[in-house]
């Protein structure tokens, strides 16, 4: 609309099917994006997927709010909160693993909602190195998304190092915790630590 306001509308075939597949369902999306005149703040509420179709599994309805803030030229933050649910789900297909304590062969019918909020803080040290801190909270209320009905948090710190304009190396350390059920190591541990490194080659 202008330098500060953008409106978006779209249609798609649902979150779990390509538009041309027979299992797809017509879904709508609508978003509004506002950017401050200083370019230091951004708000982006979005209905990413919405329909009134009924189906057996994974017909996600998604609602998202994103806020971006620039503290300085070298320090940026992005926060996203989202709510998802499955409309009129009647159960999961055979073979979905890990329902808590093995109490149910299928997930309970209904909306099976989940809520999450994630924050990224990015700090540019110099043109070749950036530190990223990521904190997340996630509540899988009925276990439909992760296999365990529990609340989670995760905390990650990573470094992005540009070796050249074509190659970046990213070491990362991550801690995760499940609060209501031991969701890790096949339902035996409440937390885990992951250390990893990846390389991205741009071509």
N, CA, C and O of each residue as an XYZ file, in Angstrom:
812
protein
N       0.814     -1.198      0.000
C       0.000      0.000      0.000
C       0.856      1.260      0.000
O       0.573      2.216     -0.722
N       1.921      1.250      0.830
C       2.876      2.347      0.864
C       4.146      1.826      1.526
O       4.305      0.616      1.685
N       5.060      2.730      1.916
C       6.345      2.290      2.467
C       6.209      1.569      3.803
O       7.116      0.840      4.206
N       5.075      1.765      4.503
C       4.928      1.180      5.836
C       3.910      0.049      5.919
O       3.983     -0.765      6.839
N       2.973     -0.027      4.995
C       1.892     -1.021      5.080
C       1.860     -1.913      3.848
O       1.922     -1.446      2.711
N       1.760     -3.219      4.114
C       1.601     -4.215      3.052
C       0.466     -5.153      3.439
O       0.385     -5.589      4.588
N      -0.408     -5.466      2.492
C      -1.500     -6.412      2.699
C      -1.312     -7.568      1.725
O      -1.034     -7.365      0.543
N      -1.470     -8.781      2.242
C      -1.292     -9.973      1.410
C      -2.513    -10.878      1.513
O      -3.084    -11.036      2.592
N      -2.911    -11.470      0.394
C      -3.962    -12.475      0.359
C      -3.486    -13.633     -0.505
O      -2.733    -13.439     -1.459
N      -3.932    -14.842     -0.163
C      -3.538    -15.985     -0.970
C      -4.477    -17.158     -0.790
O      -5.275    -17.191      0.147
N      -4.381    -18.113     -1.686
C      -5.103    -19.381     -1.583
C      -4.112    -20.505     -1.849
O      -3.164    -20.340     -2.616
N      -4.339    -21.652     -1.208
C      -3.467    -22.803     -1.419
C      -4.245    -24.077     -1.113
O      -5.421    -24.021     -0.754
N      -3.599    -25.203     -1.252
C      -4.271    -26.489     -1.145
C      -4.202    -27.129      0.224
O      -4.480    -28.321      0.352
N      -3.835    -26.366      1.267
C      -3.699    -26.943      2.599
C      -2.241    -27.192      2.929
O      -1.385    -27.181      2.044
N      -1.958    -27.417      4.210
C      -0.580    -27.527      4.657
C       0.073    -28.866      4.362
O       1.300    -28.966      4.387
N      -0.711    -29.890      4.084
C      -0.117    -31.222      3.952
C      -0.293    -31.831      2.571
O       0.051    -32.996      2.371
N      -0.821    -31.072      1.607
C      -1.045    -31.617      0.268
C      -0.739    -30.559     -0.781
O      -1.015    -29.375     -0.585
N      -0.175    -30.992     -1.880
C      -0.003    -30.097     -3.016
C      -1.366    -29.742     -3.600
O      -2.313    -30.522     -3.502
N      -1.457    -28.577     -4.197
C      -2.742    -28.070     -4.675
C      -3.400    -29.013     -5.681
O      -4.626    -29.122     -5.725
N      -2.580    -29.698     -6.492
C      -3.113    -30.562     -7.539
C      -3.441    -31.975     -7.040
O      -3.967    -32.787     -7.802
N      -3.136    -32.280     -5.767
C      -3.419    -33.609     -5.233
C      -4.890    -33.714     -4.843
O      -5.502    -32.728     -4.433
N      -5.453    -34.912     -4.972
C      -6.882    -35.105     -4.677
C      -7.211    -34.898     -3.204
O      -8.370    -34.657     -2.866
N      -6.204    -34.987     -2.305
C      -6.461    -34.796     -0.874
C      -6.361    -33.330     -0.445
O      -6.599    -33.019      0.722
N      -6.013    -32.427     -1.362
C      -5.891    -31.026     -0.990
C      -7.260    -30.416     -0.732
O      -8.282    -30.951     -1.161
N      -7.269    -29.293     -0.026
C      -8.515    -28.581      0.237
C      -8.236    -27.092      0.113
O      -7.184    -26.609      0.532
N      -9.178    -26.376     -0.460
C      -8.991    -24.949     -0.681
C      -8.850    -24.228      0.652
O      -9.744    -24.297      1.495
N      -7.731    -23.536      0.847
C      -7.439    -22.814      2.077
C      -7.067    -21.381      1.731
O      -6.528    -21.108      0.659
N      -7.359    -20.476      2.649
C      -7.059    -19.065      2.419
C      -5.998    -18.598      3.397
O      -5.798    -19.202      4.452
N      -5.327    -17.530      3.042
C      -4.389    -16.876      3.935
C      -4.499    -15.365      3.747
O      -4.808    -14.873      2.661
N      -4.241    -14.654      4.823
C      -4.270    -13.204      4.774
C      -3.318    -12.631      5.807
O      -3.286    -13.090      6.948
N      -2.542    -11.628      5.411
C      -1.518    -11.069      6.282
C      -1.482     -9.549      6.129
O      -1.829     -9.005      5.081
N      -1.055     -8.882      7.195
C      -0.811     -7.443      7.180
C       0.585     -7.209      7.748
O       0.949     -7.779      8.777
N       1.354     -6.378      7.078
C       2.715     -6.079      7.559
C       2.869     -4.576      7.724
O       2.604     -3.796      6.810
N       3.310     -4.192      8.927
C       3.587     -2.779      9.214
C       5.049     -2.615      9.568
O       5.602     -3.392     10.346
N       5.676     -1.597      8.991
C       7.069     -1.269      9.280
C       7.110      0.175      9.757
O       6.511      1.049      9.129
N       7.804      0.439     10.852
C       7.880      1.798     11.382
C       8.647      2.701     10.422
O       9.435      2.231      9.601
N       8.405      4.001     10.538
C       9.085      4.960      9.669
C      10.595      4.923      9.868
O      11.355      5.208      8.943
N      11.027      4.573     11.077
C      12.464      4.469     11.360
C      13.072      3.176     10.827
O      14.293      3.036     10.773
N      12.226      2.240     10.436
C      12.641      0.908      9.990
C      13.235      0.081     11.124
O      13.944     -0.895     10.876
N      12.950      0.466     12.372
C      13.469     -0.276     13.526
C      12.481     -1.312     14.061
O      12.868     -2.180     14.843
N      11.220     -1.237     13.657
C      10.216     -2.186     14.141
C       9.348     -2.668     12.991
O       9.103     -1.950     12.022
N       8.894     -3.903     13.128
C       8.013     -4.512     12.145
C       7.021     -5.412     12.871
O       7.419     -6.189     13.738
N       5.743     -5.322     12.535
C       4.703     -6.223     13.024
C       4.056     -6.912     11.829
O       3.783     -6.290     10.803
N       3.815     -8.223     11.990
C       3.363     -9.017     10.836
C       2.371    -10.075     11.310
O       2.744    -11.243     11.423
N       1.112     -9.704     11.594
C       0.098    -10.721     11.907
C      -0.356    -11.418     10.628
O      -0.479    -10.797      9.573
N      -0.603    -12.721     10.747
C      -0.888    -13.498      9.542
C      -1.775    -14.699      9.861
O      -1.500    -15.459     10.789
N      -2.824    -14.857      9.093
C      -3.564    -16.120      9.044
C      -2.938    -16.909      7.901
O      -3.206    -16.634      6.732
N      -2.114    -17.880      8.235
C      -1.348    -18.569      7.195
C      -2.154    -19.661      6.506
O      -1.941    -19.952      5.329
N      -3.079    -20.261      7.244
C      -3.877    -21.331      6.643
C      -5.193    -21.449      7.378
O      -5.224    -21.612      8.597
N      -6.288    -21.364      6.624
C      -7.608    -21.488      7.241
C      -8.578    -22.075      6.228
O      -8.641    -21.634      5.081
N      -9.343    -23.090      6.674
C     -10.399    -23.656      5.844
C     -11.443    -24.285      6.756
O     -11.248    -24.355      7.970
N     -12.529    -24.734      6.190
C     -13.587    -25.380      6.962
C     -13.764    -26.841      6.572
O     -14.805    -27.444      6.829
N     -12.732    -27.399      5.948
C     -12.821    -28.790      5.505
C     -12.599    -29.746      6.670
O     -11.914    -29.418      7.639
N     -13.184    -30.921      6.561
C     -12.953    -31.989      7.513
C     -12.123    -33.065      6.832
O     -12.366    -33.417      5.678
N     -11.154    -33.575      7.551
C     -10.380    -34.700      7.027
C      -9.710    -35.401      8.187
O      -9.790    -34.935      9.324
N      -9.053    -36.511      7.918
C      -8.626    -37.371      9.017
C      -7.366    -36.908      9.721
O      -7.202    -37.200     10.906
N      -6.465    -36.201      9.051
C      -5.169    -35.964      9.694
C      -4.475    -34.733      9.122
O      -4.402    -34.547      7.907
N      -3.976    -33.908     10.015
C      -3.009    -32.861      9.690
C      -3.561    -31.711      8.859
O      -2.816    -31.093      8.100
N      -4.830    -31.417      8.983
C      -5.408    -30.266      8.295
C      -5.177    -29.023      9.158
O      -6.077    -28.565      9.861
N      -3.972    -28.492      9.093
C      -3.549    -27.432     10.010
C      -4.240    -26.107      9.719
O      -4.383    -25.690      8.570
N      -4.665    -25.459     10.806
C      -5.098    -24.065     10.781
C      -4.013    -23.282     11.526
O      -3.656    -23.639     12.648
N      -3.491    -22.222     10.913
C      -2.314    -21.554     11.463
C      -2.529    -20.051     11.595
O      -3.008    -19.391     10.673
N      -2.165    -19.527     12.761
C      -2.269    -18.097     13.046
C      -0.946    -17.648     13.668
O      -0.496    -18.223     14.658
N      -0.327    -16.620     13.085
C       1.036    -16.261     13.444
C       1.144    -14.744     13.617
O       0.537    -13.974     12.873
N       1.933    -14.333     14.618
C       2.282    -12.926     14.790
C       3.797    -12.835     14.919
O       4.395    -13.505     15.761
N       4.419    -12.001     14.079
C       5.868    -11.827     14.094
C       6.200    -10.366     14.387
O       5.598     -9.451     13.825
N       7.168    -10.170     15.276
C       7.657     -8.829     15.599
C       9.159     -8.793     15.396
O       9.891     -9.620     15.941
N       9.606     -7.847     14.622
C      11.028     -7.651     14.419
C      11.455     -6.313     14.990
O      10.721     -5.329     14.891
N      12.645     -6.270     15.589
C      13.151     -5.027     16.167
C      14.645     -4.918     15.916
O      15.389     -5.887     16.066
N      15.066     -3.732     15.535
C      16.490     -3.462     15.325
C      16.977     -2.558     16.447
O      16.569     -1.401     16.547
N      17.854     -3.094     17.290
C      18.435     -2.305     18.372
C      19.506     -1.348     17.848
O      19.610     -0.205     18.291
N      20.287     -1.835     16.908
C      21.341     -1.038     16.296
C      21.661     -1.665     14.942
O      21.028     -2.639     14.535
N      22.624     -1.111     14.265
C      23.000     -1.648     12.961
C      23.437     -3.101     13.052
O      23.248     -3.869     12.109
N      24.027     -3.487     14.195
C      24.612     -4.821     14.318
C      23.805     -5.774     15.190
O      24.171     -6.943     15.312
N      22.714     -5.309     15.801
C      21.947     -6.150     16.714
C      20.472     -6.122     16.297
O      19.822     -5.077     16.321
N      19.970     -7.283     15.920
C      18.594     -7.413     15.461
C      17.891     -8.513     16.257
O      18.532     -9.451     16.732
N      16.571     -8.391     16.397
C      15.785     -9.408     17.097
C      14.520     -9.706     16.304
O      13.940     -8.818     15.680
N      14.103    -10.961     16.336
C      12.860    -11.381     15.687
C      12.134    -12.341     16.617
O      12.720    -13.317     17.087
N      10.855    -12.067     16.884
C      10.044    -12.907     17.757
C       8.796    -13.337     17.013
O       8.128    -12.520     16.379
N       8.482    -14.624     17.090
C       7.292    -15.155     16.422
C       6.472    -15.974     17.414
O       7.000    -16.853     18.095
N       5.178    -15.678     17.487
C       4.247    -16.469     18.284
C       3.212    -17.066     17.342
O       2.740    -16.392     16.426
N       2.860    -18.325     17.565
C       1.939    -18.972     16.639
C       1.015    -19.939     17.380
O       1.375    -20.517     18.406
N      -0.160    -20.089     16.835
C      -1.164    -21.029     17.334
C      -1.603    -21.884     16.158
O      -1.976    -21.360     15.108
N      -1.558    -23.197     16.332
C      -2.004    -24.109     15.285
C      -2.956    -25.129     15.880
O      -2.866    -25.458     17.063
N      -3.859    -25.625     15.065
C      -4.715    -26.728     15.471
C      -5.174    -27.478     14.229
O      -5.044    -26.984     13.109
N      -5.704    -28.658     14.436
C      -6.175    -29.505     13.347
C      -7.689    -29.562     13.420
O      -8.241    -29.986     14.435
N      -8.359    -29.149     12.380
C      -9.814    -29.071     12.389
C     -10.447    -30.453     12.280
O     -10.206    -31.188     11.322
N     -11.260    -30.792     13.277
C     -12.087    -32.000     13.244
C     -11.291    -33.258     12.947
O     -11.737    -34.124     12.195
N     -10.114    -33.352     13.542
C      -9.321    -34.566     13.333
C      -9.992    -35.750     14.013
O     -10.450    -35.640     15.150
N     -10.051    -36.864     13.329
C     -10.665    -38.066     13.877
C      -9.649    -39.084     14.359
O     -10.029    -40.148     14.847
N      -8.384    -38.784     14.234
C      -7.343    -39.709     14.685
C      -6.162    -39.659     13.759
O      -6.249    -39.097     12.667
N      -5.055    -40.238     14.175
C      -3.847    -40.254     13.374
C      -3.784    -41.548     12.572
O      -4.353    -42.559     12.985
N      -3.100    -41.530     11.432
C      -2.935    -42.772     10.676
C      -2.095    -43.770     11.447
O      -1.361    -43.402     12.364
N      -2.204    -45.012     11.078
C      -1.445    -46.059     11.762
C       0.046    -45.781     11.648
O       0.534    -45.333     10.611
N       0.755    -46.055     12.729
C       2.201    -45.926     12.699
C       2.745    -44.637     13.275
O       3.963    -44.476     13.344
N       1.891    -43.702     13.696
C       2.401    -42.497     14.341
C       2.958    -42.879     15.703
O       2.215    -43.408     16.530
N       4.239    -42.633     15.969
C       4.877    -43.177     17.183
C       4.716    -42.277     18.396
O       4.411    -41.090     18.282
N       4.931    -42.877     19.563
C       5.285    -42.133     20.749
C       4.199    -41.457     21.526
O       4.492    -40.525     22.276
N       2.957    -41.868     21.393
C       1.962    -41.221     22.238
C       2.285    -41.536     23.699
O       2.694    -42.658     23.999
N       2.114    -40.576     24.619
C       2.569    -40.777     26.004
C       2.147    -42.108     26.616
O       0.964    -42.446     26.655
N       3.129    -42.847     27.085
C       2.940    -44.117     27.787
C       2.265    -45.181     26.930
O       1.859    -46.226     27.437
N       2.145    -44.914     25.628
C       1.487    -45.861     24.747
C       0.025    -46.058     25.055
O      -0.517    -47.136     24.808
N      -0.629    -45.043     25.590
C      -1.988    -45.208     26.071
C      -3.041    -45.183     24.972
O      -4.171    -45.618     25.190
N      -2.686    -44.680     23.795
C      -3.708    -44.538     22.760
C      -3.112    -44.876     21.401
O      -2.053    -44.354     21.051
N      -3.768    -45.737     20.626
C      -3.267    -46.041     19.291
C      -3.445    -44.877     18.337
O      -2.706    -44.759     17.360
N      -4.425    -44.004     18.609
C      -4.653    -42.808     17.808
C      -4.742    -41.606     18.729
O      -5.068    -41.739     19.909
N      -4.454    -40.437     18.191
C      -4.614    -39.223     18.951
C      -6.088    -38.933     19.160
O      -6.910    -39.346     18.342
N      -6.452    -38.234     20.232
C      -7.855    -37.960     20.472
C      -8.455    -37.078     19.385
O      -7.774    -36.223     18.819
N      -9.725    -37.290     19.103
C     -10.411    -36.474     18.109
C     -10.548    -35.051     18.617
O     -10.586    -34.807     19.823
N     -10.622    -34.125     17.690
C     -10.804    -32.740     18.086
C      -9.815    -31.825     17.412
O      -9.357    -32.111     16.306
N      -9.479    -30.730     18.059
C      -8.632    -29.718     17.441
C      -7.148    -29.961     17.663
O      -6.338    -29.501     16.857
N      -6.760    -30.657     18.711
C      -5.353    -30.954     18.983
C      -4.461    -29.720     18.844
O      -3.588    -29.689     17.977
N      -4.667    -28.711     19.680
C      -3.964    -27.437     19.499
C      -2.533    -27.471     20.004
O      -2.161    -28.304     20.830
N      -1.747    -26.548     19.487
C      -0.381    -26.327     19.954
C      -0.083    -24.840     19.872
O      -0.634    -24.124     19.036
N       0.801    -24.387     20.755
C       1.183    -22.979     20.804
C       2.691    -22.897     20.918
O       3.312    -23.703     21.611
N       3.279    -21.931     20.245
C       4.718    -21.753     20.353
C       5.107    -20.296     20.271
O       4.397    -19.482     19.680
N       6.234    -19.974     20.866
C       6.834    -18.645     20.713
C       8.344    -18.827     20.642
O       8.928    -19.557     21.444
N       8.970    -18.162     19.683
C      10.406    -18.319     19.466
C      11.017    -16.944     19.249
O      10.428    -16.085     18.593
N      12.205    -16.747     19.807
C      12.897    -15.474     19.697
C      14.311    -15.696     19.177
O      15.035    -16.565     19.664
N      14.694    -14.906     18.188
C      16.051    -14.919     17.657
C      16.711    -13.576     17.956
O      16.140    -12.528     17.653
N      17.883    -13.594     18.536
C      18.686    -12.397     18.729
C      19.980    -12.586     17.942
O      20.762    -13.489     18.239
N      20.206    -11.740     16.944
C      21.364    -11.855     16.069
C      22.294    -10.677     16.292
O      21.869     -9.522     16.269
N      23.575    -10.979     16.508
C      24.579     -9.961     16.787
C      25.712    -10.117     15.777
O      26.398    -11.139     15.749
N      25.894     -9.110     14.965
C      26.994     -9.132     13.998
C      28.265     -8.641     14.672
O      28.344     -7.492     15.104
N      29.264     -9.521     14.759
C      30.538     -9.157     15.376
C      31.420     -8.375     14.412
O      32.070     -7.399     14.786
N      31.426     -8.825     13.177
C      32.157     -8.165     12.097
C      31.578     -8.707     10.792
O      30.700     -9.569     10.838
N      32.030     -8.242      9.646
C      31.422     -8.704      8.381
C      31.495    -10.207      8.142
O      30.781    -10.723      7.281
N      32.340    -10.923      8.883
C      32.504    -12.358      8.641
C      31.907    -13.240      9.736
O      31.865    -14.459      9.569
N      31.441    -12.667     10.855
C      30.982    -13.481     11.973
C      29.721    -12.894     12.612
O      29.617    -11.687     12.833
N      28.772    -13.781     12.901
C      27.532    -13.389     13.554
C      27.165    -14.426     14.607
O      27.226    -15.628     14.347
N      26.780    -13.960     15.807
C      26.275    -14.838     16.857
C      24.751    -14.797     16.830
O      24.154    -13.731     16.683
N      24.135    -15.947     16.971
C      22.681    -16.039     17.010
C      22.270    -16.787     18.277
O      22.774    -17.875     18.557
N      21.345    -16.189     19.042
C      20.796    -16.811     20.245
C      19.318    -17.063     19.995
O      18.575    -16.149     19.640
N      18.895    -18.312     20.184
C      17.518    -18.704     19.887
C      16.900    -19.330     21.129
O      17.429    -20.301     21.670
N      15.761    -18.765     21.586
C      15.019    -19.319     22.715
C      13.587    -19.602     22.280
O      12.964    -18.798     21.587
N      13.073    -20.762     22.699
C      11.742    -21.164     22.244
C      10.964    -21.844     23.364
O      11.528    -22.575     24.179
N       9.668    -21.589     23.388
C       8.731    -22.328     24.235
C       7.662    -22.906     23.331
O       7.178    -22.240     22.416
N       7.292    -24.171     23.599
C       6.311    -24.848     22.750
C       5.432    -25.731     23.628
O       5.934    -26.478     24.467
N       4.124    -25.643     23.433
C       3.184    -26.454     24.200
C       2.386    -27.320     23.242
O       1.494    -26.834     22.548
N       2.708    -28.599     23.208
C       1.967    -29.570     22.401
C       0.893    -30.160     23.309
O       1.131    -31.167     23.975
N      -0.282    -29.543     23.339
C      -1.263    -29.781     24.388
C      -1.779    -31.225     24.420
O      -2.038    -31.768     25.494
N      -1.928    -31.844     23.240
C      -2.417    -33.215     23.206
C      -1.430    -34.174     22.547
O      -1.763    -35.334     22.304
N      -0.228    -33.702     22.261
C       0.797    -34.585     21.718
C       0.679    -34.874     20.242
O       1.369    -35.758     19.734
N      -0.181    -34.151     19.532
C      -0.404    -34.471     18.127
C       0.762    -34.058     17.244
O       0.998    -34.683     16.211
N       1.504    -33.008     17.631
C       2.577    -32.524     16.764
C       3.900    -33.243     17.014
O       4.637    -33.516     16.067
N       4.212    -33.551     18.263
C       5.523    -34.126     18.583
C       5.454    -35.575     19.041
O       6.481    -36.247     19.126
N       4.248    -36.064     19.339
C       4.107    -37.408     19.860
C       4.007    -37.471     21.371
O       3.741    -38.536     21.929
N       4.216    -36.342     22.047
C       4.137    -36.306     23.502
C       3.378    -35.051     23.944
O       3.672    -33.945     23.493
N       2.402    -35.239     24.828
C       1.622    -34.116     25.338
C       2.408    -33.445     26.459
O       2.289    -33.823     27.624
N       3.201    -32.457     26.102
C       4.056    -31.800     27.087
C       4.434    -30.410     26.605
O       4.274    -30.072     25.432
N       4.941    -29.615     27.539
C       5.522    -28.317     27.220
C       7.031    -28.487     27.035
O       7.677    -29.270     27.732
N       7.570    -27.734     26.082
C       8.993    -27.796     25.792
C       9.611    -26.408     25.857
O       8.932    -25.403     25.643
N      10.904    -26.360     26.152
C      11.689    -25.156     25.907
C      13.011    -25.575     25.291
O      13.500    -26.681     25.524
N      13.577    -24.683     24.510
C      14.892    -24.942     23.931
C      15.686    -23.646     23.899
O      15.127    -22.557     23.770
N      17.004    -23.788     24.021
C      17.909    -22.640     24.070
C      19.133    -22.991     23.224
O      19.795    -24.004     23.448
N      19.413    -22.136     22.257
C      20.466    -22.428     21.298
C      21.371    -21.213     21.135
O      20.895    -20.080     21.074
N      22.666    -21.454     21.066
C      23.608    -20.403     20.704
C      24.467    -20.926     19.556
O      24.971    -22.048     19.590
N      24.615    -20.086     18.547
C      25.366    -20.515     17.379
C      26.187    -19.377     16.798
O      25.955    -18.203     17.088
N      27.143    -19.750     15.980
C      28.001    -18.789     15.297
C      27.925    -19.045     13.797
O      28.042    -20.185     13.348
N      27.732    -17.996     13.039
C      27.829    -18.087     11.583
C      29.133    -17.420     11.154
O      29.347    -16.234     11.403
N      29.995    -18.192     10.511
C      31.286    -17.677     10.056
C      31.370    -17.818      8.540
O      31.271    -18.917      7.992
N      31.555    -16.680      7.878
C      31.715    -16.682      6.422
C      33.192    -16.886      6.091
O      34.018    -15.996      6.293
N      33.503    -18.068      5.583
C      34.877    -18.364      5.175
C      35.214    -17.577      3.919
O      36.314    -17.043      3.774
N      34.249    -17.517      3.019
C      34.347    -16.732      1.801
C      32.940    -16.276      1.449
O      31.999    -16.571      2.187
N      32.772    -15.563      0.341
C      31.437    -15.112     -0.035
C      30.539    -16.270     -0.467
O      29.333    -16.085     -0.633
N      31.105    -17.446     -0.647
C      30.334    -18.615     -1.074
C      30.162    -19.675      0.007
O      29.310    -20.553     -0.132
N      30.949    -19.618      1.084
C      30.948    -20.693      2.076
C      30.758    -20.133      3.482
O      31.498    -19.250      3.917
N      29.743    -20.664      4.192
C      29.542    -20.308      5.600
C      29.551    -21.572      6.458
O      29.017    -22.609      6.063
N      30.169    -21.469      7.639
C      30.260    -22.563      8.601
C      29.464    -22.153      9.842
O      29.591    -21.023     10.313
N      28.641    -23.068     10.375
C      27.753    -22.714     11.482
C      27.812    -23.753     12.614
O      27.041    -24.712     12.591
N      28.696    -23.589     13.594
C      28.649    -24.436     14.798
C      27.522    -23.967     15.719
O      27.165    -22.789     15.732
N      26.958    -24.923     16.500
C      25.780    -24.613     17.299
C      25.710    -25.534     18.514
O      26.072    -26.708     18.435
N      25.241    -24.991     19.640
C      25.019    -25.772     20.862
C      23.585    -25.524     21.317
O      23.145    -24.378     21.408
N      22.851    -26.618     21.606
C      21.414    -26.519     21.872
C      21.045    -27.373     23.088
O      21.494    -28.510     23.229
N      20.209    -26.790     23.970
C      19.671    -27.515     25.117
C      18.155    -27.514     25.023
O      17.547    -26.469     24.794
N      17.532    -28.691     25.200
C      16.078    -28.835     25.136
C      15.563    -29.520     26.394
O      16.233    -30.378     26.969
N      14.361    -29.127     26.814
C      13.774    -29.718     28.010
C      12.275    -29.898     27.808
O      11.604    -29.022     27.263
N      11.753    -31.046     28.254
C      10.315    -31.327     28.251
C       9.838    -31.324     29.700
O      10.427    -31.994     30.547
N       8.772    -30.572     29.990
C       8.383    -30.310     31.370
C       7.390    -31.320     31.949
O       7.422    -31.577     33.152
N       6.523    -31.891     31.140
C       5.430    -32.715     31.658
C       5.582    -34.202     31.371
O       4.864    -35.019     31.947
N       6.489    -34.555     30.505
C       6.683    -35.955     30.133
C       8.084    -36.104     29.551
O       8.522    -35.224     28.810
N       8.802    -37.178     29.854
C      10.160    -37.357     29.311
C      10.111    -37.686     27.811
O      10.029    -38.851     27.420
N      10.162    -36.655     26.997
C       9.899    -36.811     25.571
C      11.121    -37.211     24.749
O      11.001    -37.421     23.542
N      12.287    -37.319     25.371
C      13.499    -37.629     24.616
C      13.971    -39.048     24.910
O      13.593    -39.655     25.912
N      14.806    -39.558     24.009
C      15.354    -40.906     24.156
C      14.233    -41.931     24.317
O      14.232    -42.747     25.238
N      13.267    -41.858     23.373
C      12.131    -42.796     23.355
C      11.326    -42.740     24.649
O      10.905    -43.774     25.168
N      11.113    -41.535     25.168
C      10.281    -41.370     26.352
C      10.961    -41.707     27.660
O      10.291    -42.067     28.628
N      12.303    -41.598     27.713
C      13.039    -41.932     28.926
C      13.776    -40.757     29.556
O      14.181    -40.832     30.716
N      13.957    -39.662     28.796
C      14.698    -38.518     29.319
C      13.889    -37.237     29.135
O      13.131    -37.093     28.176
N      14.067    -36.311     30.077
C      13.338    -35.044     30.016
C      14.123    -33.941     29.325
O      13.576    -32.867     29.075
N      15.391    -34.177     29.010
C      16.176    -33.140     28.354
C      17.252    -33.770     27.491
O      17.561    -34.956     27.609
N      17.816    -32.941     26.617
C      18.930    -33.396     25.803
C      19.763    -32.193     25.365
O      19.276    -31.064     25.299
N      21.034    -32.470     25.069
C      21.958    -31.456     24.578
C      22.468    -31.905     23.218
O      22.822    -33.069     23.027
N      22.503    -30.974     22.281
C      22.963    -31.286     20.936
C      24.053    -30.301     20.534
O      23.881    -29.090     20.677
N      25.168    -30.811     20.033
C      26.226    -29.981     19.450
C      26.374    -30.382     17.988
O      26.468    -31.567     17.667
N      26.394    -29.408     17.125
C      26.478    -29.743     15.703
C      27.168    -28.619     14.957
O      27.342    -27.515     15.473
N      27.551    -28.922     13.747
C      28.127    -27.921     12.861
C      27.698    -28.258     11.442
O      27.700    -29.423     11.043
N      27.335    -27.241     10.689
C      27.008    -27.476      9.286
C      27.737    -26.473      8.417
O      28.243    -25.458      8.895
N      27.781    -26.774      7.146
C      28.427    -25.909      6.166
C      27.442    -25.666      5.031
O      26.779    -26.596      4.571
N      27.346    -24.434      4.584
C      26.465    -24.076      3.473
C      27.324    -23.498      2.353
O      28.056    -22.527      2.548
N      27.220    -24.112      1.181
C      27.942    -23.642      0.006
C      26.932    -22.978     -0.926
O      25.991    -23.623     -1.388
N      27.124    -21.711     -1.195
C      26.241    -20.957     -2.084
C      26.786    -21.030     -3.510
O      27.973    -20.805     -3.745
N      25.916    -21.342     -4.439
C      26.380    -21.457     -5.838
C      25.288    -20.967     -6.771
O      25.467    -20.976     -7.989
